[in-house]
Amino acid sequence: MAFIFNNSNFILPLILSLSLVSCIPFVYSLSAVSISETSDRTLICAITKPPNQPLSLNCTSFPQGIRILVNKSFSGLVAGNGFFCALRPPSSSSISIMRCWRFSTDRTVSSKRIYRGPALKELDARNSHICGLVNETSRLECWQWRRFSPSINHNFSRIAVGENFVCGLSQIGNITCFGSNSSNQVVGKEPSGNYSVVSAGFRHACAIYSDNSSLYCWGVMVGEKPQGEFTSLALGENRSCALKLNGRIVCWGEQNFSLPENLQGKYFKAIEAKSSVFCGVASSDSLYCWGDNSNTLDSNHPVFDYVLPGPCRSRSECPCGPLAGSSIICGQQMICRPCPRRTSPPPPLTSSPCAPSPQPGEETGSTGWDDKMVAFLVVGCVGSSALLLVCCFFLFRYCKGKGCRVHDSGRLDETGTAAEAEDRPAAPPPGPAVPAPVLEKRLSHLISLGNGGGQLEEFSLQTLLEATNNFSEDHKIGTGSFGSVYHATLDDGREVAIKRAEISMSSTTSPYATKREDDKDNAFLNELESLSRLHHKNLVRLYGFCEDSNERVLVYEYVHNGTLNDHLHRLQSSPLVSWAARIKVALDAARGIEYLHVYAVPPIIHRDIKSSNILLDATWTAKVSDFGLSLMGPVDEESHLSLRAAGTVGYMDPEYYRLQKLTTKSDVYSFGVVLLEMLSGYKAIHRNENRVPRNVVDFVVPYIAQDEIHRVLDPKVPPPTPFEIEAVAYVGYLAADCVKLEGRDRPSMTEIVSILERALAACLAHPALSRSTTGSST
């Protein structure tokens, strides 16, 4: 966004042994608004902060039809043709994560992480290109831009991306541009002098002089540049706008392009542009947009309210004080206002001492420092750092004494003995069970959510009692992560599966009984929360729930043909006696898991993928079920959740169990075990000829590695034909890849889906396949 932030972000590392305090300034300039265009649609996103609510990312399209749902906080946005990207704020380890969402004319949306590394301080995009500056080194990095590599490592403070070119502003205000031959009207034509702002359009660029805030433009620009003093710029295709020092916007370009009359009386804080669409954050913190060729934007009404004109920062990071009214948006923090223009170029940042932040309204022209001020600064820095260390120490001691731990949703194995006891926290003192406000609060939130857009139905306990004959054993068809499952027919004729949480008979004063109740509540809510916002043909559908005093009940669609486990290990006869049928079931299940990992926002890690959690409907379509152990996963593929292992013995990822680091690759391992079950007919844990327990991975994978999979194929399925054996071997190689010890060596679910699609096609049409294509690209 073309808004100026001359922030100084002070890092005060305290080395107690040397009593040394150092101050390192950083400049952050990130946009809180993004504009993305396709041939028939415009997507506008903004970071907003309504009163008494957290920061949130909101997106809307013109015309309507694209939905972007993201439950994360972000510090900056950029966009190009058909995509937008959001930057996660740096963590304590100064690692930034950037994820991009791409949409198409058919309104489908997909997302992908494209960066995880050192914090980025600057970000810009145009067309399909994205560029950023790495905070520590000011190194320029670009993504989605093949054959582009700047030959010199310039020390830039700002960048601007145009059509096949990028311009950078150095620390002392010089401009350098580079790019392809098609941008020769800009590259090599840079002006000399010192500038404070640079911005790029499609085939032109503009900059603001440091000394008098006037405007200079070069390249193929349409229209006559305006005169005056400016603070920021927004350049599109043959159109341009600039923000004046007085907060007014002036526009120029083809067909006498100008600011709409209804906006000419408004004052603005920031502006942003792409191709033909321009947006500005008004002084009221409302976002107004104009200029699209299709006239679907209404400049009379704001697109969003409570929009940030820039990132929220602490007072110490704003040397020139806060932007007026920013405390309404940022609460205890502020948005930094532009510093007054200097009559001479500013001194290099490296020579500036660590100045204290002036209060709003103070003059900043004086830079004199006396001994008392220096002493005050040093004592203040040391004292603040010491106080922070003391607070961290006591917090650590508190957490250690209280046994702070992340949530563990379930038992390690199905019978829950030693593993469960090992996972229990220290017993709390006897007392009444924890009341239900937290449960009720999460329930009230979930009631408003629908399954694929519809409302969840809240069933009365009496209705379910009548449908199941008081949950009689005659209706019981199995067990799930937190209770028994019953088959019933409702009054409206719907066949449903009803999962009822077990009611503990233990005393409520027992700490172990309390923990078990908490686990059941969490499993109930996990499944409700996961399924309430998911809708996919390969995921079991949730109709609704019942929450009545001690009862926790979920109501699903009834899946007629039972579980995959039944057809593999229990039933004497099954239709799954062809390799094509088994591969199709595997493909269905893989598509369901891929949806959880890739298309759910945020991603969901199932944690309990196994053959008994894969159901088969009347048309033999596989559906993944039982989300009682599921967790919201990290946004980027290489991050992990740190928590104690939960799942089912035989299917659990050994890396997850050993390191207690959960990623989507843990589900991949479990799915690989299911593939081995389907190929061999052996259970995940079974007994060998000597009645000694044996793992299917340890038994089957060596045969696959030796290209002898035919020796361990399920005898209940007829031997594969010459055309099928290649597909079966191909699935065997895939299964072996899925159960590799290290998650980074396993394929992603998207790769698994692609491989199974080819294997199924091989069964039906017998194309040539090669093992070399099954390798993971991670």
C-alpha positions in Angstrom: 0.0 0.0 0.0 1.2 3.4 -0.8 1.3 4.6 2.8 4.5 5.8 4.5 5.7 4.3 7.8 8.9 5.7 9.2 8.8 3.4 12.1 11.8 2.5 14.3 11.3 -0.9 15.8 13.9 -1.1 18.6 15.4 -4.4 19.6 17.1 -4.2 22.9 19.1 -7.4 23.5 20.4 -7.3 27.0 23.8 -9.0 27.7 23.9 -9.0 31.4 27.5 -10.0 31.7 28.7 -7.0 29.7 25.9 -4.6 30.7 25.5 -3.8 27.0 22.3 -2.3 25.5 22.0 -2.0 21.7 19.3 -0.4 19.6 18.6 -1.5 16.0 16.0 0.4 14.0 13.8 -1.4 11.5 11.4 0.1 9.0 8.1 -1.7 8.4 5.9 -0.8 5.4 3.1 -3.3 4.9 -0.3 -2.8 3.4 -3.6 -3.6 5.1 -5.6 -3.6 1.9 -5.3 -5.7 -1.3 -7.0 -5.6 -4.7 -7.0 -8.6 -7.0 -8.6 -8.6 -10.5 -9.5 -11.2 -13.1 -11.3 -10.7 -16.4 -14.8 -10.6 -14.8 -14.3 -10.2 -11.0 -12.5 -8.0 -8.4 -11.6 -9.3 -5.0 -10.9 -6.7 -2.3 -9.5 -7.8 1.1 -8.7 -5.7 4.2 -7.4 -6.1 7.7 -10.1 -4.7 10.0 -10.4 -4.0 13.7 -14.0 -3.4 14.9 -14.4 -2.1 18.5 -13.8 -4.7 21.2 -13.0 -7.4 18.6 -9.7 -8.8 17.4 -8.0 -8.0 14.1 -9.6 -10.0 11.3 -9.2 -10.5 7.5 -12.3 -9.6 5.5 -12.7 -10.2 1.7 -15.5 -9.4 -0.7 -15.8 -9.8 -4.4 -17.5 -7.7 -7.1 -19.8 -9.2 -8.4 -20.4 -11.4 -5.4 -19.6 -15.1 -5.4 -16.1 -15.6 -4.0 -15.9 -16.6 -0.3 -12.6 -16.4 1.6 -12.8 -17.6 5.2 -9.6 -17.2 7.2 -9.4 -17.4 11.0 -5.9 -16.0 11.5 -4.3 -12.6 12.2 -2.1 -11.1 9.5 0.2 -8.1 9.4 0.1 -7.3 5.7 -1.6 -8.0 2.3 -0.6 -8.0 -1.3 -2.4 -9.1 -4.5 -2.0 -9.7 -8.2 -4.0 -11.1 -11.0 -6.4 -13.7 -9.6 -4.7 -14.1 -6.2 -3.9 -12.4 -2.9 -1.4 -13.1 -0.2 -1.4 -12.5 3.5 1.7 -12.3 5.7 1.6 -13.7 9.2 3.3 -11.4 11.8 6.8 -12.6 12.8 6.8 -14.9 15.8 9.3 -14.7 18.7 11.7 -16.5 16.4 11.3 -13.7 13.8 9.9 -16.2 11.2 7.3 -14.8 8.8 4.8 -17.0 6.9 3.1 -15.9 3.7 0.1 -17.8 2.3 -1.6 -17.1 -1.0 -5.2 -17.7 -2.1 -5.9 -18.1 -5.8 -9.4 -17.8 -7.3 -10.7 -18.4 -10.8 -13.6 -17.3 -12.9 -15.6 -20.4 -11.8 -15.2 -19.1 -8.2 -13.1 -21.9 -6.9 -10.5 -21.0 -4.3 -7.3 -22.7 -3.4 -4.5 -21.7 -1.1 -0.8 -22.4 -0.7 2.1 -21.3 1.5 4.8 -19.7 -0.6 7.2 -18.4 2.0 8.4 -19.3 5.5 11.6 -17.6 6.6 13.1 -14.5 8.1 10.7 -11.6 8.8 9.7 -9.5 5.8 9.6 -5.7 6.2 8.3 -4.8 2.8 5.9 -6.6 0.3 4.5 -5.7 -3.1 2.9 -7.5 -6.0 1.8 -7.0 -9.6 0.4 -9.4 -12.2 1.7 -12.8 -11.0 4.8 -11.5 -9.3 5.4 -11.0 -5.6 8.5 -9.4 -4.1 9.6 -8.6 -0.5 12.5 -7.4 1.5 14.0 -9.6 4.2 14.2 -7.6 7.4 17.6 -8.6 8.6 19.6 -8.0 5.4 17.2 -5.9 3.2 17.7 -8.7 0.6 15.2 -8.6 -2.2 13.3 -11.9 -2.8 10.7 -12.6 -5.4 8.2 -15.4 -5.9 6.2 -16.6 -8.9 8.7 -14.8 -11.2 10.8 -17.2 -13.2 14.1 -16.2 -14.7 14.2 -13.1 -12.5 17.2 -12.7 -10.3 18.7 -9.3 -9.4 22.4 -9.5 -10.0 23.3 -7.0 -7.2 22.2 -7.3 -3.6 20.9 -3.7 -3.1 20.3 -2.4 0.4 16.7 -1.3 -0.3 14.3 0.2 2.3 11.3 0.2 -0.1 10.3 -1.6 -3.2 7.6 -1.3 -5.9 6.6 -4.0 -8.4 5.4 -3.2 -11.9 4.8 -5.2 -15.1 7.9 -7.3 -15.4 10.1 -4.8 -13.4 10.8 -3.8 -9.8 12.1 -0.6 -8.4 13.9 -0.2 -5.1 14.5 2.8 -2.9 17.9 2.7 -1.1 18.5 3.8 2.5 19.8 7.2 1.2 16.9 7.8 -1.2 18.3 6.6 -4.6 16.1 4.6 -7.0 17.2 1.6 -8.9 15.0 -0.5 -11.3 15.6 -3.8 -13.0 13.5 -6.2 -15.0 12.9 -7.7 -18.5 13.4 -6.0 -21.8 9.7 -5.2 -22.1 10.1 -2.7 -19.2 12.9 -0.7 -20.8 10.8 2.5 -20.6 11.3 2.3 -16.8 14.5 0.3 -16.3 17.5 2.5 -17.0 15.5 5.7 -17.0 15.5 6.2 -13.2 15.8 9.8 -12.0 18.7 11.0 -9.9 18.3 12.6 -6.5 16.9 11.7 -3.2 13.3 10.3 -2.8 11.2 9.2 0.1 8.5 7.1 -1.8 8.6 5.0 -5.0 5.5 3.4 -6.6 5.1 1.3 -9.8 2.3 1.0 -12.3 2.1 -1.3 -15.3 4.5 0.6 -17.6 5.4 3.6 -15.5 6.7 4.6 -12.1 6.5 7.6 -9.9 8.5 8.9 -6.9 8.2 11.6 -4.3 11.1 14.0 -3.7 12.5 14.0 -0.1 13.2 17.7 0.0 9.9 19.2 -1.3 7.4 16.3 -1.5 6.8 17.0 -5.2 6.1 14.3 -7.8 8.4 12.8 -10.5 7.1 10.2 -13.0 8.8 8.3 -15.9 8.0 5.5 -18.3 4.8 5.2 -20.4 2.3 7.3 -18.3 -1.0 8.6 -19.5 -2.2 12.0 -18.4 -0.4 15.0 -16.8 1.0 14.6 -13.4 -0.4 16.9 -10.8 1.5 19.6 -8.9 1.7 19.9 -5.1 3.1 18.1 -2.1 2.3 14.4 -1.7 2.8 11.6 0.9 1.9 8.4 -1.0 1.0 7.0 -4.5 -1.2 4.3 -6.1 -0.5 3.5 -9.7 -2.6 1.3 -12.0 -2.7 0.6 -15.7 -2.8 4.0 -17.5 -4.3 5.5 -14.4 -2.7 7.0 -11.3 -3.7 8.6 -7.9 -1.7 10.4 -5.3 -2.4 11.3 -1.7 -1.6 15.0 -0.8 -0.2 16.2 2.5 -3.6 17.6 3.3 -5.3 14.2 3.0 -7.0 14.9 -0.3 -6.6 12.5 -3.3 -5.9 13.6 -6.9 -6.2 11.2 -9.8 -5.2 11.4 -13.5 -5.0 9.1 -16.5 -6.7 7.9 -19.6 -10.2 9.2 -20.5 -9.7 12.1 -18.0 -9.7 9.7 -15.1 -10.4 11.5 -11.8 -11.6 10.9 -8.3 -15.4 10.4 -8.1 -17.2 13.6 -7.1 -18.7 12.1 -4.0 -15.2 11.3 -2.6 -13.6 14.7 -3.5 -14.7 16.1 -0.1 -13.3 13.3 2.0 -9.9 13.1 3.7 -7.8 9.9 3.3 -5.0 8.2 5.2 -3.8 5.6 2.6 -4.4 4.5 -0.9 -4.0 1.3 -2.9 -4.4 0.4 -6.6 -4.2 -2.4 -9.1 -5.0 -2.4 -12.8 -8.2 -0.3 -12.9 -9.4 -0.4 -9.3 -8.4 2.1 -6.7 -9.2 2.1 -3.0 -8.5 4.5 -0.2 -8.8 4.4 3.6 -10.7 7.5 4.7 -10.2 9.4 7.9 -13.2 7.6 9.2 -11.3 4.3 8.8 -13.8 3.3 6.1 -12.5 1.8 2.8 -13.9 3.3 -0.4 -13.1 2.0 -3.9 -13.6 3.3 -7.4 -12.5 3.1 -11.0 -13.4 -0.4 -12.2 -14.4 -0.7 -15.8 -17.5 -2.8 -15.1 -19.0 -0.2 -12.8 -19.8 -2.9 -10.1 -18.2 -0.8 -7.4 -20.3 1.8 -5.7 -18.1 4.6 -4.5 -21.0 6.0 -2.5 -20.8 3.3 0.1 -17.7 1.9 1.9 -16.5 -1.6 1.2 -15.4 -2.2 4.8 -15.4 -0.2 8.0 -12.7 -0.1 10.7 -10.0 -0.7 8.2 -6.4 -0.4 9.2 -4.4 2.1 7.0 -1.3 0.2 8.1 -0.1 -2.3 10.7 -0.7 -1.7 14.4 2.6 -0.9 16.3 3.7 -0.1 19.8 4.4 3.5 20.8 8.1 2.9 20.8 8.0 2.1 17.1 6.5 5.4 16.1 9.1 8.2 16.2 6.6 10.8 14.9 3.7 9.7 17.1 0.4 8.0 16.2 -1.9 8.6 13.3 -4.9 10.5 14.5 -7.6 8.2 15.7 -5.6 5.0 15.3 -6.1 4.1 19.0 -9.8 3.5 18.2 -8.7 0.7 15.8 -5.6 -0.6 17.5 -6.5 -0.3 21.2 -3.3 -0.1 23.2 -1.2 0.1 20.1 -1.2 2.7 17.3 -0.6 3.2 13.6 2.4 5.4 13.0 1.8 8.7 11.2 4.2 9.9 8.5 7.0 12.1 9.8 7.1 15.7 8.7 9.1 16.3 5.5 12.6 17.5 5.9 14.2 20.3 4.0 17.3 18.2 3.5 17.8 14.5 3.1 17.6 12.6 6.3 20.7 11.1 7.8 21.4 7.4 7.3 19.6 5.2 9.7 22.8 3.6 10.9 24.1 6.8 12.3 20.9 7.6 14.3 21.0 7.0 18.0 18.2 5.1 19.7 15.9 8.0 20.2 13.0 7.9 22.6 9.6 8.1 20.9 8.2 11.7 21.0 4.7 12.1 22.3 1.9 13.2 19.9 2.2 16.8 19.1 5.9 17.2 20.1 8.3 18.8 17.6 10.7 16.3 16.2 13.2 18.7 14.5 15.6 18.8 17.5 18.0 15.9 17.7 20.2 17.1 20.5 21.1 14.6 23.2 22.7 15.5 26.5 24.3 13.2 29.1 21.2 13.0 31.2 19.0 11.9 28.3 21.6 9.2 27.4 21.8 8.0 30.9 18.0 8.0 31.2 17.7 5.9 28.1 20.3 3.3 29.2 18.8 3.0 32.7 15.3 2.7 31.2 16.3 0.0 28.7 18.1 -2.0 31.3 15.3 -1.7 33.8 12.6 -2.7 31.3 14.6 -5.7 30.2 15.3 -6.8 33.7 11.6 -6.5 34.6 10.7 -8.5 31.5 13.2 -11.3 32.5 11.8 -11.4 36.0 8.2 -11.7 34.7 9.2 -14.5 32.3 11.0 -16.3 35.1 7.9 -16.3 37.4 5.7 -17.3 34.5 7.9 -20.2 33.8 7.8 -21.3 37.5 4.1 -20.9 37.6 3.6 -23.0 34.5 6.0 -25.6 35.7 4.2 -25.8 39.1 0.8 -26.0 37.6 1.8 -28.5 35.0 0.8 -26.3 32.0 0.2 -28.5 29.0 -1.5 -28.4 25.6 -4.7 -30.2 25.2 -4.6 -34.0 24.6 -7.8 -35.1 23.1 -7.7 -38.8 23.6 -6.1 -42.0 24.5 -3.1 -43.6 22.7 -4.8 -46.9 22.2 -8.4 -48.3 22.0 -8.2 -50.0 25.3 -6.5 -47.2 27.2 -4.3 -48.7 29.9 -0.8 -47.8 30.6 -0.6 -45.3 27.7 -3.6 -43.4 29.1 -2.2 -43.4 32.6 1.1 -42.0 31.4 -0.6 -39.2 29.6 -2.6 -38.0 32.7 -1.5 -34.7 34.3 -0.9 -34.4 38.0 -4.1 -34.9 39.9 -5.8 -31.6 40.9 -7.2 -31.3 44.4 -10.6 -32.9 45.0 -13.5 -30.6 44.2 -16.6 -30.2 42.1 -16.4 -30.8 38.4 -15.6 -27.8 36.2 -18.8 -26.1 35.3 -19.9 -25.9 31.7 -19.7 -22.3 30.7 -16.8 -23.0 28.3 -18.7 -25.9 26.7 -21.8 -23.8 26.4 -19.9 -20.8 24.9 -18.3 -23.0 22.2 -21.7 -24.6 21.6 -23.4 -21.3 21.2 -20.8 -20.3 18.6 -21.1 -23.5 16.7 -24.9 -23.5 16.6 -24.7 -20.6 14.2 -22.4 -22.5 11.8 -23.8 -24.6 9.1 -22.7 -27.8 7.4 -21.8 -26.6 4.0 -23.9 -23.5 4.4 -26.9 -24.9 6.2 -27.9 -24.6 9.8 -27.0 -27.4 12.2 -30.1 -28.9 13.7 -30.4 -29.2 17.5 -32.3 -32.3 18.3 -34.3 -32.9 21.5 -33.1 -35.7 23.8 -36.7 -37.1 23.8 -36.6 -37.4 20.0 -33.4 -39.4 20.0 -34.6 -41.6 22.9 -37.7 -42.5 21.0 -35.7 -43.2 17.8 -33.3 -45.5 19.6 -35.7 -47.1 22.1 -33.8 -45.5 25.0 -30.4 -46.2 23.3 -31.0 -50.0 23.4 -28.3 -52.5 22.5 -30.5 -53.6 19.5 -29.8 -50.2 17.9 -26.1 -50.1 18.7 -23.8 -50.6 15.7 -20.4 -49.6 17.0 -18.2 -47.2 19.0 -16.5 -43.9 18.2 -13.9 -41.6 19.8 -16.1 -40.5 22.7 -19.0 -43.0 22.8 -21.3 -45.5 21.3 -23.0 -45.3 17.8 -26.7 -46.2 17.2 -28.7 -46.7 14.1 -32.1 -45.1 14.0 -34.9 -43.7 11.8 -36.3 -40.3 12.6 -39.9 -39.3 12.2 -39.2 -37.6 8.9 -37.9 -40.8 7.5 -34.2 -40.0 7.6 -31.9 -42.9 8.5 -29.2 -41.5 10.9 -26.3 -42.7 13.0 -26.4 -41.3 16.5 -23.2 -41.1 18.5 -23.8 -40.8 22.2 -21.0 -39.9 24.7 -20.5 -42.4 27.5 -21.8 -41.3 30.8 -19.2 -41.9 33.5 -20.4 -43.8 36.6 -17.4 -42.5 38.6 -17.7 -39.9 41.3 -17.5 -36.4 40.0 -15.0 -35.5 42.8 -12.4 -37.9 41.3 -9.7 -36.0 39.4 -9.5 -38.8 36.9 -13.2 -38.8 36.3 -13.1 -35.1 35.8 -10.3 -35.5 33.2 -12.3 -38.2 31.4 -15.3 -36.0 31.3 -13.2 -33.1 30.0 -11.8 -35.4 27.3 -15.2 -36.5 26.2 -16.4 -32.9 26.1 -13.4 -31.9 24.0 -13.9 -34.9 21.6 -17.6 -34.0 21.3 -16.8 -30.4 20.5 -13.8 -31.2 18.2 -16.1 -33.4 16.1 -18.9 -30.8 16.1 -16.6 -28.0 15.3 -14.8 -29.8 12.5 -17.9 -31.2 10.8 -20.1 -28.1 11.3 -18.0 -26.2 8.7 -17.1 -29.0 6.3 -19.0 -30.4 3.4 -17.4 -32.9 1.0 -18.8 -36.0 -0.6 -16.0 -38.0 1.0 -16.6 -36.8 4.6 -19.5 -38.1 6.7 -22.2 -35.5 6.9 -23.3 -34.1 10.3 -27.0 -33.3 10.6 -27.0 -31.9 14.1 -26.5 -32.5 17.8 -28.1 -32.7 21.2 -26.8 -31.2 24.4 -29.0 -31.8 27.3 -27.6 -31.8 30.9 -25.1 -34.6 30.9 -25.9 -35.9 27.4 -23.6 -35.2 24.5 -25.0 -36.6 21.2 -24.1 -36.1 17.5 -26.5 -37.1 14.7 -25.0 -38.0 11.3 -26.1 -39.4 8.0 -26.3 -43.2 8.1 -23.7 -44.9 6.0 -25.3 -48.2 4.9 -22.3 -50.5 4.1 -20.4 -50.2 7.3 -16.7 -49.7 7.7 -13.7 -50.6 5.5 -12.3 -52.5 8.5 -15.4 -54.8 8.4 -15.0 -55.5 4.7 -11.3 -56.2 5.0 -11.2 -58.3 8.2 -14.6 -59.4 9.5 -17.1 -60.1 6.7 -16.9 -63.5 5.1 -17.9 -62.0 1.7 -17.6 -58.5 0.5 -18.0 -56.7 -2.8 -14.5 -55.3 -2.3 -12.9 -58.3 -4.0 -11.4 -56.5 -7.0 -8.3 -54.4 -7.1 -10.1 -51.6 -8.9 -12.8 -51.5 -6.2 -10.2 -51.3 -3.4 -8.2 -48.6 -5.2 -11.4 -46.6 -5.7 -12.2 -46.7 -2.0 -8.6 -45.6 -1.2 -9.0 -42.7 -3.7 -12.3 -41.6 -2.1 -10.7 -41.6 1.4 -7.6 -39.8 0.1 -9.8 -37.0 -1.4 -11.6 -36.5 1.9 -8.3 -36.2 3.8 -6.9 -33.9 1.2 -9.9 -31.6 1.7 -9.1 -31.5 5.4 -5.4 -30.6 4.8 -5.6 -28.3 1.8 -9.1 -26.7 1.5 -10.3 -26.4 5.0 -9.4 -23.0 6.6 -7.7 -23.5 8.9 -6.4 -26.9 7.9 -7.6 -29.9 10.0 -5.4 -32.8 11.1 -7.6 -35.9 11.7 -5.1 -37.7 14.0 -7.1 -41.0 13.8 -7.1 -42.2 10.2 -7.8 -46.0 10.2 -9.8 -48.5 8.3 -12.6 -48.5 10.9 -13.0 -44.7 10.4 -13.6 -45.0 6.7 -17.3 -45.7 6.0 -18.9 -47.0 2.8 -22.3 -45.7 1.6 -24.9 -47.4 -0.5 -23.0 -46.6 -3.7 -19.7 -47.8 -2.2 -18.3 -44.3 -1.9 -15.9 -44.0 1.0 -16.4 -41.3 3.6 -13.9 -40.3 6.4 -15.6 -40.2 9.8 -14.9 -39.8 13.6 -13.3 -36.4 14.1 -13.1 -36.7 17.9 -9.3 -36.4 17.9 -9.0 -33.8 15.1 -7.2 -30.6 15.6 -6.9 -27.3 13.7 -3.5 -27.6 12.1 -0.8 -25.0 11.3 -1.4 -22.8 8.3 1.8 -23.7 6.5 2.8 -27.2 5.6 6.2 -27.3 7.3 5.0 -26.0 10.7 3.8 -28.4 13.4 1.7 -28.5 16.6 3.6 -29.6 19.7 1.4 -31.9 21.9 1.3 -35.3 23.4 0.5 -38.1 21.0 -3.1 -39.4 20.6 -4.4 -41.9 18.1 -4.6 -45.7 17.6 -1.7 -48.1 18.0 -0.6 -49.4 14.6 -1.7 -46.4 12.8 0.1 -43.7 14.7 3.0 -41.8 13.1 6.2 -42.8 14.9 7.7 -39.4 14.4 4.6 -37.8 16.0 4.8 -40.3 18.9 8.5 -39.8 19.4 8.9 -36.0 19.0 5.3 -35.0 19.9 5.2 -32.8 16.8 2.0 -33.1 14.8 1.8 -32.2 11.1 -0.4 -33.2 8.2 2.2 -35.9 7.4 1.0 -37.7 10.5 -2.3 -38.4 8.7 -0.3 -39.5 5.6 1.4 -42.2 7.7 -1.9 -43.5 9.0 -3.3 -43.5 5.5 -0.3 -45.5 4.3 -1.1 -48.1 7.0 -4.6 -48.3 5.6 -3.2 -48.8 2.1 -1.1 -51.7 3.4 -4.2 -53.2 5.0 -6.1 -53.0 1.7 -3.2 -54.6 -0.2 -2.3 -57.4 2.2 -5.6 -58.1 4.0 -3.6 -58.0 7.3 -4.7 -55.8 10.3 -2.5 -53.0 11.3 -1.4 -55.0 14.3 -1.9 -58.8 13.8 -0.3 -62.0 15.0 2.1 -64.0 12.9 2.3 -67.8 12.6 3.8 -68.0 16.1 1.0 -65.9 17.6 3.5 -63.0 18.2 2.1 -59.5 17.5 3.4 -58.0 14.3 3.0 -54.6 12.6 1.8 -54.6 9.0 4.4 -52.0 8.1 7.3 -54.1 9.3 5.9 -57.2 7.5 4.7 -55.9 4.1 7.1 -53.0 3.3 10.2 -55.2 2.9 8.4 -57.2 0.2 7.4 -54.0 -1.6 11.0 -52.8 -1.5 12.2 -56.0 -3.1 9.5 -55.8 -5.8 7.8 -58.9 -4.4 4.5 -57.5 -3.4 2.7 -60.4 -5.1 3.8 -62.6 -2.2 1.8 -60.6 0.4 -1.4 -59.6 -1.5 -4.7 -60.4 0.1 -5.7 -63.9 -1.0 -9.4 -63.0 -0.7 -9.0 -60.9 -3.9 -8.3 -62.8 -7.2 -4.7 -62.4 -8.4 -4.3 -59.2 -10.4 -4.3 -59.4 -14.2 -1.2 -58.5 -16.1 -2.7 -55.0 -16.4 -3.7 -54.7 -12.8 -0.4 -55.9 -11.3 1.3 -52.7 -12.4 -1.3 -50.5 -10.7 -1.2 -52.7 -7.6 2.6 -52.4 -7.4 2.2 -48.7 -7.9 -0.1 -48.4 -4.9 2.4 -50.5 -3.0 5.2 -48.1 -3.7 3.0 -45.3 -2.6 2.1 -47.0 0.6 5.8 -47.6 1.3 6.5 -43.9 0.7 3.6 -42.9 3.1 5.0 -44.9 6.0 8.6 -43.6 5.8 10.0 -42.7 9.3 10.5 -39.0 8.6 7.5 -36.9 7.6 9.5 -34.8 5.2 10.1 -37.9 3.1 6.3 -38.7 2.7 4.1 -37.4 -0.1 1.4 -34.9 0.6 -2.3 -35.9 0.3 -2.5 -33.9 -3.0 0.2 -36.1 -4.4 -1.4 -39.2 -3.0 -4.7 -38.3 -4.7 -2.9 -37.8 -8.0 -1.1 -41.1 -7.7 -4.2 -43.1 -6.8 -6.1 -41.5 -9.8 -3.4 -42.8 -12.1 -3.4 -46.2 -10.4 -7.2 -46.5 -10.8 -6.9 -45.4 -14.4 -4.2 -48.1 -14.9 -6.6 -50.8 -13.5 -9.3 -49.7 -16.0 -7.2 -48.7 -19.1 -3.7 -50.0 -18.3 -1.3 -47.1 -19.1 2.4 -47.4 -18.4 3.5 -46.3 -14.9 6.8 -45.8 -13.3 7.8 -45.9 -9.6 10.0 -42.8 -10.1 6.9 -40.6 -10.1 5.8 -41.5 -6.6 8.5 -39.6 -4.9 7.6 -36.8 -2.6 8.3 -33.3 -3.7 8.3 -31.9 -0.2 
